[in-house]
C-alpha cells in the first residue's frame, strides 16, 4: 500500500511518463522527412459524395473538397492518361527529398535543350538549384527540369527511378514516369491520383510557395546583371480565387491539363484536376466553370 505522503511523488512520476510518452509519439509522427510525412498522411478521397456537375469539354476531371477529401465532381477520374508537365511536381518533390543545396550551380547543356525550344534558358547559362526550381514549376521549363534531375542523381535514368520510387511510396499505383519533364507521353496518371499527388506536393513548403506566385526573376550566374522572368503558366492566379498550389501541362498526346488547389474568399478550398482539354484558354475557362459550380456545392 502506498503511503499518503508518497502519492504526490507517484503522481508526479506518472505525469512525467505520460508527458514524455506523448511527446515521443508526436515526434515519430511529425517527422521532418517529406517522404515519411506524406506517406503518413495517406490522403484518401470519398467518391460517394460525387454529384452530377456541369458538362465539360475534356477527357477526365475531378473536383475535391480539400478540407475533408469528399469528391464533389468526377468524370473518368480513374482513366489513365498522359499528364505532361504535371510531371514536374514529382520532379520537384524528389529534388527536395534529396536535400540538394539550393545554392548549387548547374549549367544548361545541349542535352537539357532537346525538344525545349521555347525555354528562356540558353545553353551555357549557369543557375542555382533554387532558380531552376522556379523555372521548372512556374514557367514549366523543361531544360530546368533536366538540370535539376542531373543535380540530384547525376543522370536522368537514375532520377526517373527515384520518381517512380516516390509515387510507389505514396501508393499511386497508376502513376508512372519515363523522364522528368512530361514531354514523354508515357508519363501517365489519373485525375484521381493527380489530385492526391497535388496534396502531397502541397506539403512541401517550397513547392507550395513557388506554384502560388505569379512571377519570379531568376539570375543567370555567369552573365553579369542578367535575369530571366518566369511567369506562372497557371492563369488561375489571375482569377477571383487564390491559388495555393498547382501545375499546368501540355503535349499533343495529353492535350491541355491543369491541377490546382484554390481558395475562395470564405476560406473554402477545392482541389481541381482537368485532363485532356482541347485548348489552352479553354482549359482555364472549364476550370473556372467547374470551380464556380463546386464552391456552390461544397
Phi and psi in degrees as GROMACS dihedral restraints (atoms count N, CA, C in turn):
[ dihedral_restraints ]
;  ai    aj    ak    al  type     phi  dphi    fc
    3     4     5     6     1   -78.5    20    10
    4     5     6     7     1   131.0    20    10
    6     7     8     9     1   -67.9    20    10
    7     8     9    10     1   150.7    20    10
    9    10    11    12     1   -57.7    20    10
   10    11    12    13     1   -41.6    20    10
   12    13    14    15     1   -68.0    20    10
   13    14    15    16     1   -15.5    20    10
   15    16    17    18     1   -88.4    20    10
   16    17    18    19     1   -16.8    20    10
   18    19    20    21     1   -57.1    20    10
   19    20    21    22     1   -45.0    20    10
   21    22    23    24     1   -58.1    20    10
   22    23    24    25     1   -39.0    20    10
   24    25    26    27     1   -66.4    20    10
   25    26    27    28     1   -41.7    20    10
   27    28    29    30     1   -62.3    20    10
   28    29    30    31     1   -46.4    20    10
   30    31    32    33     1   -62.9    20    10
   31    32    33    34     1   -37.3    20    10
   33    34    35    36     1   -65.0    20    10
   34    35    36    37     1   -42.1    20    10
   36    37    38    39     1   -64.4    20    10
   37    38    39    40     1   -42.0    20    10
   39    40    41    42     1   -63.2    20    10
   40    41    42    43     1   -42.6    20    10
   42    43    44    45     1   -62.0    20    10
   43    44    45    46     1   -42.3    20    10
   45    46    47    48     1   -64.2    20    10
   46    47    48    49     1   -39.5    20    10
   48    49    50    51     1   -63.1    20    10
   49    50    51    52     1   -45.8    20    10
   51    52    53    54     1   -62.6    20    10
   52    53    54    55     1   -42.4    20    10
   54    55    56    57     1   -59.9    20    10
   55    56    57    58     1   -50.9    20    10
   57    58    59    60     1   -71.0    20    10
   58    59    60    61     1   -31.6    20    10
   60    61    62    63     1   -65.3    20    10
   61    62    63    64     1   -45.2    20    10
   63    64    65    66     1   -61.5    20    10
   64    65    66    67     1   -41.5    20    10
   66    67    68    69     1   -69.4    20    10
   67    68    69    70     1   -31.9    20    10
   69    70    71    72     1   -64.6    20    10
   70    71    72    73     1   -44.9    20    10
   72    73    74    75     1   -62.0    20    10
   73    74    75    76     1   -42.1    20    10
   75    76    77    78     1   -58.2    20    10
   76    77    78    79     1   -47.1    20    10
   78    79    80    81     1   -68.6    20    10
   79    80    81    82     1   -30.8    20    10
   81    82    83    84     1   -66.2    20    10
   82    83    84    85     1   -37.6    20    10
   84    85    86    87     1   -80.8    20    10
   85    86    87    88     1   -36.3    20    10
   87    88    89    90     1   -95.1    20    10
   88    89    90    91     1    53.5    20    10
   90    91    92    93     1   -67.1    20    10
   91    92    93    94     1   148.9    20    10
   93    94    95    96     1   -80.9    20    10
   94    95    96    97     1    -7.8    20    10
   96    97    98    99     1   -75.3    20    10
   97    98    99   100     1   120.2    20    10
   99   100   101   102     1   -58.4    20    10
  100   101   102   103     1   -36.2    20    10
  102   103   104   105     1   -63.8    20    10
  103   104   105   106     1   -52.0    20    10
  105   106   107   108     1   -66.5    20    10
  106   107   108   109     1   -39.0    20    10
  108   109   110   111     1   -60.7    20    10
  109   110   111   112     1   -41.4    20    10
  111   112   113   114     1   -67.9    20    10
  112   113   114   115     1   -43.7    20    10
  114   115   116   117     1   -62.7    20    10
  115   116   117   118     1   -41.6    20    10
  117   118   119   120     1   -61.7    20    10
  118   119   120   121     1   -35.2    20    10
  120   121   122   123     1   -71.2    20    10
  121   122   123   124     1   -36.8    20    10
  123   124   125   126     1    46.6    20    10
  124   125   126   127     1    64.0    20    10
  126   127   128   129     1   -59.1    20    10
  127   128   129   130     1   128.2    20    10
  129   130   131   132     1  -124.6    20    10
  130   131   132   133     1   142.8    20    10
  132   133   134   135     1  -107.8    20    10
  133   134   135   136     1   144.9    20    10
  135   136   137   138     1  -104.3    20    10
  136   137   138   139     1   105.7    20    10
  138   139   140   141     1   -82.9    20    10
  139   140   141   142     1    -9.1    20    10
  141   142   143   144     1   -67.2    20    10
  142   143   144   145     1   -18.0    20    10
  144   145   146   147     1   -93.6    20    10
  145   146   147   148     1     0.5    20    10
  147   148   149   150     1   -63.7    20    10
  148   149   150   151     1   141.6    20    10
  150   151   152   153     1  -120.0    20    10
  151   152   153   154     1   164.7    20    10
  153   154   155   156     1   -78.8    20    10
  154   155   156   157     1   114.8    20    10
  156   157   158   159     1  -105.1    20    10
  157   158   159   160     1  -162.1    20    10
  159   160   161   162     1   -71.1    20    10
  160   161   162   163     1   155.5    20    10
  162   163   164   165     1   -74.0    20    10
  163   164   165   166     1   131.4    20    10
  165   166   167   168     1  -127.5    20    10
  166   167   168   169     1   142.2    20    10
  168   169   170   171     1   -87.9    20    10
  169   170   171   172     1    82.7    20    10
  171   172   173   174     1  -163.8    20    10
  172   173   174   175     1   170.4    20    10
  174   175   176   177     1   -86.6    20    10
  175   176   177   178     1   -42.4    20    10
  177   178   179   180     1  -154.1    20    10
  178   179   180   181     1   155.2    20    10
  180   181   182   183     1  -162.7    20    10
  181   182   183   184     1   162.3    20    10
  183   184   185   186     1  -153.4    20    10
  184   185   186   187     1   146.1    20    10
  186   187   188   189     1  -132.9    20    10
  187   188   189   190     1   125.9    20    10
  189   190   191   192     1  -128.0    20    10
  190   191   192   193     1   137.6    20    10
  192   193   194   195     1   -70.5    20    10
  193   194   195   196     1   109.7    20    10
  195   196   197   198     1   -68.6    20    10
  196   197   198   199     1   -15.1    20    10
  198   199   200   201     1   -78.5    20    10
  199   200   201   202     1   -33.2    20    10
  201   202   203   204     1  -132.6    20    10
  202   203   204   205     1    -0.7    20    10
  204   205   206   207     1    80.0    20    10
  205   206   207   208     1     7.4    20    10
  207   208   209   210     1   -74.6    20    10
  208   209   210   211     1   126.8    20    10
  210   211   212   213     1   -78.1    20    10
  211   212   213   214     1   127.0    20    10
  213   214   215   216     1   -94.9    20    10
  214   215   216   217     1   -35.5    20    10
  216   217   218   219     1  -147.9    20    10
  217   218   219   220     1   143.1    20    10
  219   220   221   222     1  -149.8    20    10
  220   221   222   223     1   137.2    20    10
  222   223   224   225     1  -137.3    20    10
  223   224   225   226     1   116.1    20    10
  225   226   227   228     1    47.8    20    10
  226   227   228   229     1    43.3    20    10
  228   229   230   231     1   -67.4    20    10
  229   230   231   232     1   -19.2    20    10
  231   232   233   234     1  -109.4    20    10
  232   233   234   235     1    15.9    20    10
  234   235   236   237     1   -79.7    20    10
  235   236   237   238     1   126.7    20    10
  237   238   239   240     1   -78.5    20    10
  238   239   240   241     1   124.9    20    10
  240   241   242   243     1  -141.4    20    10
  241   242   243   244     1   157.5    20    10
  243   244   245   246     1   -62.1    20    10
  244   245   246   247     1   142.2    20    10
  246   247   248   249     1  -116.8    20    10
  247   248   249   250     1     4.3    20    10
  249   250   251   252     1    50.6    20    10
  250   251   252   253     1  -133.2    20    10
  252   253   254   255     1   -77.1    20    10
  253   254   255   256     1    -0.7    20    10
  255   256   257   258     1   -58.5    20    10
  256   257   258   259     1   -24.0    20    10
  258   259   260   261     1   -45.6    20    10
  259   260   261   262     1   -37.8    20    10
  261   262   263   264     1   -64.6    20    10
  262   263   264   265     1   -17.7    20    10
  264   265   266   267     1   -62.4    20    10
  265   266   267   268     1   -42.1    20    10
  267   268   269   270     1   -72.0    20    10
  268   269   270   271     1   -38.0    20    10
  270   271   272   273     1   -53.7    20    10
  271   272   273   274     1   -48.3    20    10
  273   274   275   276     1   -66.0    20    10
  274   275   276   277     1   -39.0    20    10
  276   277   278   279     1   -62.2    20    10
  277   278   279   280     1   -42.1    20    10
  279   280   281   282     1   -66.1    20    10
  280   281   282   283     1   -40.1    20    10
  282   283   284   285     1   -59.6    20    10
  283   284   285   286     1   -47.6    20    10
  285   286   287   288     1   -65.8    20    10
  286   287   288   289     1   -41.2    20    10
  288   289   290   291     1   -56.3    20    10
  289   290   291   292     1   -36.4    20    10
  291   292   293   294     1   -84.6    20    10
  292   293   294   295     1     1.6    20    10
  294   295   296   297     1    53.6    20    10
  295   296   297   298     1    43.5    20    10
  297   298   299   300     1   -67.2    20    10
  298   299   300   301     1   127.7    20    10
  300   301   302   303     1   -56.5    20    10
  301   302   303   304     1   128.8    20    10
  303   304   305   306     1   -68.8    20    10
  304   305   306   307     1   -17.8    20    10
  306   307   308   309     1   -92.9    20    10
  307   308   309   310     1     3.6    20    10
  309   310   311   312     1   -62.7    20    10
  310   311   312   313     1   142.1    20    10
  312   313   314   315     1  -105.3    20    10
  313   314   315   316     1   139.0    20    10
  315   316   317   318     1  -132.1    20    10
  316   317   318   319     1   144.3    20    10
  318   319   320   321     1  -102.9    20    10
  319   320   321   322     1   134.1    20    10
  321   322   323   324     1   -70.9    20    10
  322   323   324   325     1   124.3    20    10
  324   325   326   327     1  -104.0    20    10
  325   326   327   328     1   171.1    20    10
  327   328   329   330     1   -62.6    20    10
  328   329   330   331     1   -35.0    20    10
  330   331   332   333     1   -65.7    20    10
  331   332   333   334     1   -37.2    20    10
  333   334   335   336     1   -63.1    20    10
  334   335   336   337     1   -29.4    20    10
  336   337   338   339     1   -83.8    20    10
  337   338   339   340     1    -5.8    20    10
  339   340   341   342     1   -58.6    20    10
  340   341   342   343     1   131.2    20    10
  342   343   344   345     1    55.1    20    10
  343   344   345   346     1    32.3    20    10
  345   346   347   348     1  -135.2    20    10
  346   347   348   349     1    49.9    20    10
  348   349   350   351     1   -68.2    20    10
  349   350   351   352     1   -22.5    20    10
  351   352   353   354     1   -86.3    20    10
  352   353   354   355     1     1.5    20    10
  354   355   356   357     1   -64.8    20    10
  355   356   357   358     1   148.8    20    10
  357   358   359   360     1   -94.4    20    10
  358   359   360   361     1     3.9    20    10
  360   361   362   363     1  -108.0    20    10
  361   362   363   364     1   108.2    20    10
  363   364   365   366     1   -75.4    20    10
  364   365   366   367     1   152.6    20    10
  366   367   368   369     1   -57.5    20    10
  367   368   369   370     1   132.3    20    10
  369   370   371   372     1    99.6    20    10
  370   371   372   373     1   -16.7    20    10
  372   373   374   375     1   -65.4    20    10
  373   374   375   376     1   139.4    20    10
  375   376   377   378     1  -112.3    20    10
  376   377   378   379     1   126.4    20    10
  378   379   380   381     1  -132.5    20    10
  379   380   381   382     1   156.8    20    10
  381   382   383   384     1   -84.2    20    10
  382   383   384   385     1   166.1    20    10
  384   385   386   387     1   -61.9    20    10
  385   386   387   388     1   -38.0    20    10
  387   388   389   390     1   -61.8    20    10
  388   389   390   391     1   -45.7    20    10
  390   391   392   393     1   -66.7    20    10
  391   392   393   394     1   -33.6    20    10
  393   394   395   396     1   -63.6    20    10
  394   395   396   397     1   -36.4    20    10
  396   397   398   399     1   -63.4    20    10
  397   398   399   400     1   -43.7    20    10
  399   400   401   402     1   -62.5    20    10
  400   401   402   403     1   -43.1    20    10
  402   403   404   405     1   -63.6    20    10
  403   404   405   406     1   -41.7    20    10
  405   406   407   408     1   -70.3    20    10
  406   407   408   409     1   -41.2    20    10
  408   409   410   411     1   -87.9    20    10
  409   410   411   412     1   -36.6    20    10
  411   412   413   414     1   -81.8    20    10
  412   413   414   415     1   -55.9    20    10
  414   415   416   417     1   -94.2    20    10
  415   416   417   418     1     1.3    20    10
  417   418   419   420     1    55.3    20    10
  418   419   420   421     1    42.3    20    10
  420   421   422   423     1   -77.2    20    10
  421   422   423   424     1   120.4    20    10
  423   424   425   426     1   -71.9    20    10
  424   425   426   427     1   -34.6    20    10
  426   427   428   429     1   -63.9    20    10
  427   428   429   430     1   -40.2    20    10
  429   430   431   432     1   -64.0    20    10
  430   431   432   433     1   -40.5    20    10
  432   433   434   435     1   -63.0    20    10
  433   434   435   436     1   -41.8    20    10
  435   436   437   438     1   -67.7    20    10
  436   437   438   439     1   -39.4    20    10
  438   439   440   441     1   -64.0    20    10
  439   440   441   442     1   -37.9    20    10
  441   442   443   444     1   -64.1    20    10
  442   443   444   445     1   -39.5    20    10
  444   445   446   447     1   -62.6    20    10
  445   446   447   448     1   -43.2    20    10
  447   448   449   450     1   -66.8    20    10
  448   449   450   451     1   -38.3    20    10
  450   451   452   453     1   -64.6    20    10
  451   452   453   454     1   -29.4    20    10
  453   454   455   456     1   -86.7    20    10
  454   455   456   457     1   -46.8    20    10
  456   457   458   459     1  -124.1    20    10
  457   458   459   460     1    -1.8    20    10
  459   460   461   462     1    90.5    20    10
  460   461   462   463     1   -42.8    20    10
  462   463   464   465     1  -132.6    20    10
  463   464   465   466     1   156.8    20    10
  465   466   467   468     1   -64.0    20    10
  466   467   468   469     1   -42.7    20    10
  468   469   470   471     1   -60.0    20    10
  469   470   471   472     1   -44.3    20    10
  471   472   473   474     1   -64.5    20    10
  472   473   474   475     1   -37.8    20    10
  474   475   476   477     1   -66.5    20    10
  475   476   477   478     1   -42.0    20    10
  477   478   479   480     1   -61.6    20    10
  478   479   480   481     1   -37.0    20    10
  480   481   482   483     1   -59.4    20    10
  481   482   483   484     1   -39.8    20    10
  483   484   485   486     1   -67.6    20    10
  484   485   486   487     1   -37.1    20    10
  486   487   488   489     1   -61.8    20    10
  487   488   489   490     1   -46.4    20    10
  489   490   491   492     1   -69.8    20    10
  490   491   492   493     1   -33.9    20    10
  492   493   494   495     1   -63.9    20    10
  493   494   495   496     1   -38.9    20    10
  495   496   497   498     1   -60.7    20    10
  496   497   498   499     1   -50.9    20    10
  498   499   500   501     1   -70.2    20    10
  499   500   501   502     1   -29.0    20    10
  501   502   503   504     1   -65.0    20    10
  502   503   504   505     1   -42.3    20    10
  504   505   506   507     1   -62.2    20    10
  505   506   507   508     1   -32.0    20    10
  507   508   509   510     1   -82.2    20    10
  508   509   510   511     1    -3.9    20    10
  510   511   512   513     1    79.2    20    10
  511   512   513   514     1    20.5    20    10
  513   514   515   516     1   -91.4    20    10
  514   515   516   517     1    93.0    20    10
  516   517   518   519     1   -78.7    20    10
  517   518   519   520     1   -18.8    20    10
  519   520   521   522     1  -107.6    20    10
  520   521   522   523     1    16.8    20    10
  522   523   524   525     1  -113.8    20    10
  523   524   525   526     1   124.2    20    10
  525   526   527   528     1  -140.7    20    10
  526   527   528   529     1   144.6    20    10
  528   529   530   531     1  -127.5    20    10
  529   530   531   532     1   146.4    20    10
  531   532   533   534     1  -117.6    20    10
  532   533   534   535     1   -14.5    20    10
  534   535   536   537     1  -164.3    20    10
  535   536   537   538     1   168.4    20    10
  537   538   539   540     1   -90.5    20    10
  538   539   540   541     1    -0.5    20    10
  540   541   542   543     1   -99.9    20    10
  541   542   543   544     1   -34.4    20    10
  543   544   545   546     1   103.4    20    10
  544   545   546   547     1    -0.3    20    10
  546   547   548   549     1   -70.2    20    10
  547   548   549   550     1   -23.8    20    10
  549   550   551   552     1   -85.7    20    10
  550   551   552   553     1   123.6    20    10
  552   553   554   555     1   -66.4    20    10
  553   554   555   556     1   -10.7    20    10
  555   556   557   558     1   -80.5    20    10
  556   557   558   559     1    -6.9    20    10
  558   559   560   561     1   -75.0    20    10
  559   560   561   562     1   105.6    20    10
  561   562   563   564     1  -129.8    20    10
  562   563   564   565     1   160.4    20    10
  564   565   566   567     1  -163.9    20    10
  565   566   567   568     1  -164.6    20    10
  567   568   569   570     1  -128.2    20    10
  568   569   570   571     1   161.2    20    10
  570   571   572   573     1   -58.7    20    10
  571   572   573   574     1   -38.3    20    10
  573   574   575   576     1   -58.5    20    10
  574   575   576   577     1   -51.4    20    10
  576   577   578   579     1   -74.1    20    10
  577   578   579   580     1   -30.0    20    10
  579   580   581   582     1   -64.9    20    10
  580   581   582   583     1   -38.0    20    10
  582   583   584   585     1   -61.2    20    10
  583   584   585   586     1   -43.2    20    10
  585   586   587   588     1   -67.4    20    10
  586   587   588   589     1   -39.6    20    10
  588   589   590   591     1   -59.7    20    10
  589   590   591   592     1   -41.1    20    10
  591   592   593   594     1   -64.0    20    10
  592   593   594   595     1   -37.0    20    10
  594   595   596   597     1   -64.3    20    10
  595   596   597   598     1   -41.3    20    10
  597   598   599   600     1   -64.6    20    10
  598   599   600   601     1   -42.2    20    10
  600   601   602   603     1   -64.4    20    10
  601   602   603   604     1   -33.4    20    10
  603   604   605   606     1   -64.8    20    10
  604   605   606   607     1   -21.5    20    10
  606   607   608   609     1   -69.5    20    10
  607   608   609   610     1   -15.2    20    10
  609   610   611   612     1   -90.9    20    10
  610   611   612   613     1   116.4    20    10
  612   613   614   615     1   -54.7    20    10
  613   614   615   616     1   -44.1    20    10
  615   616   617   618     1   -67.2    20    10
  616   617   618   619     1   -44.5    20    10
  618   619   620   621     1   -62.9    20    10
  619   620   621   622     1   -42.7    20    10
  621   622   623   624     1   -60.9    20    10
  622   623   624   625     1   -44.3    20    10
  624   625   626   627     1   -64.8    20    10
  625   626   627   628     1   -46.7    20    10
  627   628   629   630     1   -65.5    20    10
  628   629   630   631     1   -49.4    20    10
  630   631   632   633     1   -75.2    20    10
  631   632   633   634     1    -7.3    20    10
  633   634   635   636     1   -93.5    20    10
  634   635   636   637     1    -8.6    20    10
  636   637   638   639     1   -84.4    20    10
  637   638   639   640     1   157.3    20    10
  639   640   641   642     1   -87.4    20    10
  640   641   642   643     1   -45.5    20    10
  642   643   644   645     1  -145.1    20    10
  643   644   645   646     1   159.9    20    10
  645   646   647   648     1  -161.2    20    10
  646   647   648   649     1   139.3    20    10
  648   649   650   651     1   -99.3    20    10
  649   650   651   652     1   125.2    20    10
  651   652   653   654     1   -98.4    20    10
  652   653   654   655     1   149.6    20    10
  654   655   656   657     1  -102.0    20    10
  655   656   657   658     1   133.0    20    10
  657   658   659   660     1   -88.5    20    10
  658   659   660   661     1   109.4    20    10
  660   661   662   663     1   -68.6    20    10
  661   662   663   664     1   -29.0    20    10
  663   664   665   666     1  -102.0    20    10
  664   665   666   667     1    17.3    20    10
  666   667   668   669     1  -130.4    20    10
  667   668   669   670     1   117.1    20    10
  669   670   671   672     1   -60.3    20    10
  670   671   672   673     1   129.0    20    10
  672   673   674   675     1    52.9    20    10
  673   674   675   676     1    38.8    20    10
  675   676   677   678     1  -113.9    20    10
  676   677   678   679     1   128.2    20    10
  678   679   680   681     1  -133.4    20    10
  679   680   681   682     1   159.4    20    10
  681   682   683   684     1  -131.2    20    10
  682   683   684   685     1   130.4    20    10
  684   685   686   687     1   -82.3    20    10
  685   686   687   688     1   131.7    20    10
  687   688   689   690     1  -112.2    20    10
  688   689   690   691     1   126.2    20    10
  690   691   692   693     1  -112.4    20    10
  691   692   693   694     1   143.2    20    10
  693   694   695   696     1   -67.0    20    10
  694   695   696   697     1   124.8    20    10
  696   697   698   699     1   -77.3    20    10
  697   698   699   700     1   -10.5    20    10
  699   700   701   702     1   -84.8    20    10
  700   701   702   703     1    96.7    20    10
  702   703   704   705     1   -72.1    20    10
  703   704   705   706     1    -4.6    20    10
  705   706   707   708     1   -67.7    20    10
  706   707   708   709     1   -12.2    20    10
  708   709   710   711     1   -65.5    20    10
  709   710   711   712     1   -14.4    20    10
  711   712   713   714     1  -104.6    20    10
  712   713   714   715     1    10.1    20    10
  714   715   716   717     1   -91.5    20    10
  715   716   717   718     1  -175.1    20    10
  717   718   719   720     1   -75.5    20    10
  718   719   720   721     1    -7.0    20    10
  720   721   722   723     1  -100.2    20    10
  721   722   723   724     1   150.8    20    10
  723   724   725   726     1   -87.3    20    10
  724   725   726   727     1   121.8    20    10
  726   727   728   729     1   -83.6    20    10
  727   728   729   730     1   122.7    20    10
  729   730   731   732     1   -97.1    20    10
  730   731   732   733     1   -23.1    20    10
  732   733   734   735     1  -175.2    20    10
  733   734   735   736     1   165.6    20    10
  735   736   737   738     1   161.2    20    10
  736   737   738   739     1   174.5    20    10
  738   739   740   741     1  -163.0    20    10
  739   740   741   742     1   138.6    20    10
  741   742   743   744     1   -95.5    20    10
  742   743   744   745     1   171.7    20    10
  744   745   746   747     1  -161.3    20    10
  745   746   747   748     1   147.1    20    10
  747   748   749   750     1  -159.0    20    10
  748   749   750   751     1   127.5    20    10
  750   751   752   753     1  -142.9    20    10
  751   752   753   754     1   163.6    20    10
  753   754   755   756     1   -56.9    20    10
  754   755   756   757     1   -42.3    20    10
  756   757   758   759     1   -69.3    20    10
  757   758   759   760     1   -26.0    20    10
  759   760   761   762     1   -96.9    20    10
  760   761   762   763     1   -20.5    20    10
  762   763   764   765     1    61.2    20    10
  763   764   765   766     1  -161.6    20    10
  765   766   767   768     1   -88.2    20    10
  766   767   768   769     1   135.5    20    10
  768   769   770   771     1  -132.0    20    10
  769   770   771   772     1   157.9    20    10
  771   772   773   774     1  -157.8    20    10
  772   773   774   775     1   136.9    20    10
  774   775   776   777     1  -128.1    20    10
  775   776   777   778     1   134.3    20    10
  777   778   779   780     1  -156.4    20    10
  778   779   780   781     1   149.1    20    10
  780   781   782   783     1  -109.4    20    10
  781   782   783   784     1   120.2    20    10
  783   784   785   786     1  -125.3    20    10
  784   785   786   787     1   157.9    20    10
  786   787   788   789     1  -134.3    20    10
  787   788   789   790     1   137.5    20    10
  789   790   791   792     1   -93.9    20    10
  790   791   792   793     1  -177.6    20    10
  792   793   794   795     1   -68.6    20    10
  793   794   795   796     1   -19.7    20    10
  795   796   797   798     1   -80.5    20    10
  796   797   798   799     1    -9.1    20    10
  798   799   800   801     1    91.1    20    10
  799   800   801   802     1     2.6    20    10
  801   802   803   804     1   -75.2    20    10
  802   803   804   805     1   144.9    20    10
  804   805   806   807     1  -125.8    20    10
  805   806   807   808     1   138.6    20    10
  807   808   809   810     1  -126.5    20    10
  808   809   810   811     1   139.1    20    10
  810   811   812   813     1   -99.7    20    10
  811   812   813   814     1   125.2    20    10
  813   814   815   816     1  -124.1    20    10
  814   815   816   817     1   134.9    20    10
  816   817   818   819     1  -134.4    20    10
  817   818   819   820     1   126.8    20    10
  819   820   821   822     1  -127.7    20    10
  820   821   822   823     1   129.9    20    10
  822   823   824   825     1  -125.7    20    10
  823   824   825   826     1   142.7    20    10
  825   826   827   828     1    71.5    20    10
  826   827   828   829     1    44.6    20    10
  828   829   830   831     1   -92.5    20    10
  829   830   831   832     1   127.0    20    10
  831   832   833   834     1   -81.7    20    10
  832   833   834   835     1    59.7    20    10
  834   835   836   837     1   160.1    20    10
  835   836   837   838     1   140.7    20    10
  837   838   839   840     1   -65.4    20    10
  838   839   840   841     1   -58.4    20    10
  840   841   842   843     1   -65.4    20    10
  841   842   843   844     1   -34.2    20    10
  843   844   845   846     1   -60.9    20    10
  844   845   846   847     1   -36.4    20    10
  846   847   848   849     1   -54.2    20    10
  847   848   849   850     1   -43.2    20    10
  849   850   851   852     1   -80.3    20    10
  850   851   852   853     1   -31.8    20    10
  852   853   854   855     1   -64.1    20    10
  853   854   855   856     1   -46.2    20    10
  855   856   857   858     1   -66.4    20    10
  856   857   858   859     1   -35.5    20    10
  858   859   860   861     1   -65.0    20    10
  859   860   861   862     1   -42.6    20    10
  861   862   863   864     1   -66.5    20    10
  862   863   864   865     1   -39.5    20    10
  864   865   866   867     1   -60.3    20    10
  865   866   867   868     1   -45.0    20    10
  867   868   869   870     1   -66.6    20    10
  868   869   870   871     1   -40.7    20    10
  870   871   872   873     1   -65.9    20    10
  871   872   873   874     1   -44.9    20    10
  873   874   875   876     1   -57.5    20    10
  874   875   876   877     1   -47.0    20    10
  876   877   878   879     1   -64.4    20    10
  877   878   879   880     1   -42.8    20    10
  879   880   881   882     1   -62.3    20    10
  880   881   882   883     1   -43.0    20    10
  882   883   884   885     1   -67.0    20    10
  883   884   885   886     1   -22.8    20    10
  885   886   887   888     1   -79.6    20    10
  886   887   888   889     1   -18.9    20    10
  888   889   890   891     1  -118.9    20    10
  889   890   891   892     1    17.8    20    10
